[in-house]
Amino acid sequence: MSEKRLAVISLIIEKREQSASINSILSEFGDYIVGRMGVPYKERGVSVICVIVDAPNQTINAITGKIGMLEGVTAKTLMSKI
């Protein structure tokens, strides 16, 4: 098993109908999720979700990649150096 890293995956969701797909992907990787926070930003018509994960690089990239491929969803990751 490769070394785990702590990361925050930030999502901006412009198409609310993608919520089920996002939740499905996050459930698939649920063992790696430390916590998550979601905030609906009604004035802009978007939602913002931050997901904290403790996982190998490959897994973090897989989560970000799968979610980022969804139409109307932007995903970016910030990884710790530890």
Order of alpha helices (4+ residues) and beta strands (2+ residues): beta-alpha-beta-beta-alpha-beta
